[in-house]
Amino acid sequence: MFSVPALQYDYDALEGVISAKIMELHHDKHHQAYVDKLNAALEKYPELQSKSVEELLRGLDTIPEDIRTAVRNNGGGHYNHCLFWLWLSPDGGGQPEGALYDAIVGRYGSFEAFIEEFNAKALGLFGSGWVWLQPNMDIVSTPNQDSLLSKGDDEPILGLDVWEHAYYLDYTNHRDEYIKAWWKVVNWNTAEARYKNSLS
């Protein structure tokens, strides 16, 4: 059965960008709720309980219809958030180096232009969802907790949670301020490692 992974930093480590109150609520309540509902959905199908969340999401069409929506929503929520915590760091910010930087600049012309495009995608997303950087350097969005894996895409290099629960206590309705601040805590080491893995 699935569980919420521990954070690699304290709740207050990202203060000034994401408050301890948001981090605790987001990690301990929202993420935990996705895990609880995913586990509950799988209770009646023991043969699915040994599968990874990635396998469940990639094979969503094969999931029994009576739990497919629950697996899509809650499995996606679990998978997306497991990655999101890794993309945050109190030592984050700045810009990537090496192959990932070269790939970004090769696609967008400059790192600044990439940031502008990513921010525009995040601001333009209607309602709740996520914005992703894919291995081919496309910037795409998904609604709700939908996973790129369920669409047959590769695992993302970077992703931003733009659900209101990720920022509302700190930024109220100012999604633009949250997005701008988020870049200060992006863990580029994680993104770079994921990009290198995608090339192998």
N, C-alpha and C positions, 0 to 999 in steps of 0.2 A: 504494500500500500504506500501511497505517496506521502511525503512530508515536506514542510517548508524548510528550506536550507537556512542555516544561521547566517547572519550578515558577517562580512569580513571586517567590519568597522562598527563603532558604537553608534547608537541612534543619533547622538548629537554631533557626529563627526562632520556632517555636511552643513552645519549651522551657517546662516548667512545666505544659503542657497535653498536648502531644504531643511526645515526645522526638525528637531527630535520628535515633536508631537506628530508631525506628518509621517516621519519614517516609522514610528512605532505603530501608528494606525494602519498605514499602508502595508507594512510587512506582517504584523501580528494579527490584524483583523481581516483586511481585504484578501491578502494572499492566502491566509489560512482558510478563509471561506471557500475559495476556489478548490483548495486541496480537499477539504471536508466533503464538498459536493461531488467532486470527481470520485473520491473513494466510495461514497455512498452509491453512485451510479454503477460502479463496477462490482458491487457486492453480489449481485445476482448472476454475474458472469465470471466465475473463478478463472476461466481460461484466459481472460484478458488481463488479469491482475499481475501476471509476470512480465507483461510488455512494458517497455519504456514509454514515457509520455511522447517521445518523438515517434515511436512506432504507432502509437494510437492515432496521433494527428496525421501522420502520412497515410495511414490506412483508414481514414475516417469513413470512406464509402463502404467499408466492410464491417463497421461497427453496427450492432443491432439497432434497428430504427428507434426502438423505444428509449434508448439512452444516447443516441447519436448527438442530439442537440446539447445534452448535458456534458458530453465529452468534448464537443466542439468548444463550448463556452468556458467550461471549467478546466479542461485539459489545456486549452489555449491560454487561459489566465495563468495557470501554474507555469507553463513553459515560458511564456513571455516575461513573467516576473522573475523567474529564476535567472534569466539573462539580464534583466534590468538591474538587479542588485550588483551584478558583476561589472556593469558599465559605469558604475558610480564609484568615486574615490575621493577622499579628502585631499589627496595629492594629485587630483586630476586637473583638467584644463589644458590650455595651450593648444598644441596641434600634434598630429601624429608625425612619425618619421619614416624613413625608409620606403619600402614598397607601397604601403598604404597611402602615404603622402603623395608619392609619385602617381599612383593610380587616380587619386582624387583630383590632383592638378591636371593630369592628362585628360580627364573627362570634363572638368568644369572650368579649366583655365587658370584658376587660382583657388586657394583654400577659402578665401573670403567669399568667392562666388558660390562655392559649395555650401557654406554656412547660410548664405542668403536663400539658396534654393531649398535647403532642408527646412529652414524656418518658415518659408512660404508654404511648403507642403503641410507643415504642422499647424500653421495658422488657418489654412484653408480646409482642414479636416472638419467636416460637420459632425457635431456630437462627440461621442467618445470613441477612442481608438488609439492606434499606434502609427508612428512613422519610422521607416526602416531604411538603412543603407544596405543594399544587397552586394554580394561579391562582385557582380559585374558593374558596380558603381551606380546602378539605378537607385533613385530615391522613390519609395512607394509608401502607400498607407494602407492600413486595413481597419475595418470598423470593429467596434466592440473588442472582444478578446480573440478574434480570428487569428490563426497562425499562418504564416507563410508556408509552413510545411504542408498544410492541408490543400494548398493550391499547387503543390508540386514544386515549389521553389526551394532553393538552397537555404541553409541556415543563415540568418542575417549577420552582418558585420557589426552593426550598431543599431540601437532602437531607442525611441523616446515614447514614454507613456504620456499621452495627453488626455487621459481620463481626468475629470475634475477632482477625483479623490487623491490624485497625485500632487495637487498644488493648491486646492481651493482655500485651505486654512491659512496658507501663507500669502497667496496672491489674489484671493477672491476670484473675480471674473477676468483678471488680467492674464490671460494665457500667454500673451506676447512677452510679458515680463518673466514669467516662469521659463519659457523657452530660451530667452536670452541668457538668463542666469544659469540654466542647466549646463551650458557649455563650460562653465567654470569647474565642474566636478566630473566631467567625462573622463573615464578611465581609458585613455588611448592605448595603454599597454594591452588591455584585453581585446580591444578592437583590432590592433595590429596582429596579435596572436591568432585571432579568428580569421583574419584575411590571409595570413600565411598558410593556415590549415586548409583554407579553401583552394589554394593553389596546388596543393599536393595531391 
